[in-house]
Amino acid sequence: MQVDAPAAGLFVDAAEPALARCAWCKATPAYRHYHDHEWGHPVDDDRRLFEKVCLEGFQAGLSWLTILDKRENFRRAFAAFDAEQVARYGAADVERLLGDAGIVRHRGKIESTVNNARRVIEMRAEFGSLAAYAWSYEAQAGPRPPRVTLAALKTMTSSAASVALSQDLKRRGWSFVGPTTMYAFMQAMGLVNDHLEGCHVRERALAARAAFTPPLPGCSQSAAAGLPI
């Protein structure tokens, strides 16, 4: 049986010829697993949301695969991204983490993670959860292309929603939360679905979003929606 060549921006693994995937995950099996089971699926777990904001900040100037390969080290270093614990980190903890070869040893990004943990606690007092705050930006996504193709995706490095989210977070004292970083956060956490047309995960991510109820302000959410990691 002849198999059609994948569309631009997609690839097919020889071991799974019926499954086209977004080409950015081609490099390793771990990257493909992340693409298939996490990226684009809706999340309402505060730890995972906080983790993703922080790791997107650490990614600046690096590849996401570099960060993904170090993710367990980051989780160990930052108390599994428990904001209450990280918020208590002090100068000695920052110096300790600067000596941790398992993570990205960048003083500004480490200090930003501690700062942002403190901002999470403030946000929970106002909204009930980081999740309720983050999902309030989904409706502001603005017009989307009729088809998410590679050409369309190249024009979407940020959006009206990610700009608004970035500006508000900065106003609240967060750091390393620029519009492009926040758009990558929205893509990963399912606030937008940027799996390309023809990717075998796209419809599954859409179904997960259809079954997902975004948390409302004042309602604490602790369970992640979508597929298990």
Residue, then its C-alpha position, 0 to 999 in steps of 0.5 A: m500500500q502506498v503511503d502519501a508523503p506527510a504534509a509540510g511540518l509533519f513527519v512519519d516514523a518508519a516504526e509507526p507509518a500510519l501516525a503523522r506527527c508535528a516535525w518538531c518532535k522528531a529528534t527523540p522518543a522522549y520528545r515524541h512522547y511529550h508531543d503525543h501525551e502532553w503538548g496541547h492537552p488542557v491542564d488545570d493542575d497548578r504545579r504543572l502550570f507553574e512548572k511550565v511557566c518556569l521551564e519556558g523561562f529557562q528555555a530562553g536561548l535554548s531548545w525545549l528538548t534541552i529543558l525536557d531532558k533536564r525536567e526531572n532534575f528541575r523538579r528535584a531542584f525546585a521541590a516538584f514546583d510546589a510554589e509554597q516551598v519554592a517561595r521560601y527559597g533564600a540566597a543560600d538556595v540560589e547559590r546551591l542551585l547555581g552549583d547544580a549541573g543538572i539544571v540550567r545554572h543561570r542566576g536570573k532564571i533561578e531567582s525568577t523562579v523563586n520570585n514567581a513562586r511568591r507571585v503564585i501565592e498572591m495569585r491564589a489569594e485573588f483567584g483561588s488558583l493559578a489555573a483559574y487565572a491562566w484559563s481566563y485568557e483562553a477566550q481572548a485568543g482572537p481569530r485563529p486560522p481556519r487550518v493550522t498549517l506550518a505556514a500559519l503556525k510560523t506567523m503565530t509566535s505570539s497572540a493577542a492573548s499571550v501579549a495580554l497575559s504577559q503584560d498582566l503578569k509583568r504588572r503583577g511582578w512576574s519575570f521571564v514571561g514575555p509574549t512569545t514565552m507565554y504563547a509557548f505556555m498556552q500551546a503546551m497547556g492546551l489553551v490553544n491547539d497548535h498540532l498541525e492539520g494531519c497530526h494524529v494527536r490534533e483530534r485527540a487534543l481537541a476531544a480532551r479540550a471538549a471534555f475539559t471544564p476550565p476552572l473558575p476564579g475562587c475554585s481551587q483545581s488540583a487534578a490535571a485534565g487530559l491524558p496522563i504523563 
